């Protein structure tokens, strides 16, 4: 499975850990949302600055994502 996700401004607490909510779609168009607690790139990557700049780009969450409570226990 492949998904394409975008960073949102929504942050929730997931089992005591802050997680940013990302949202997107699968290749077949099914909507998904992901709770990302960490993201890293290869330590030998030469475009670290570019990655960090792109990581700062955030969109407003959709209404569905905005409705997610700020604390979740899964």
Secondary structure by P-SEA (a helix, b strand, c coil): cbbbbbbcccccccccbbbbbbbbbcccccccccccccccccccccaaaaaaaaaacccccccccccccccccc
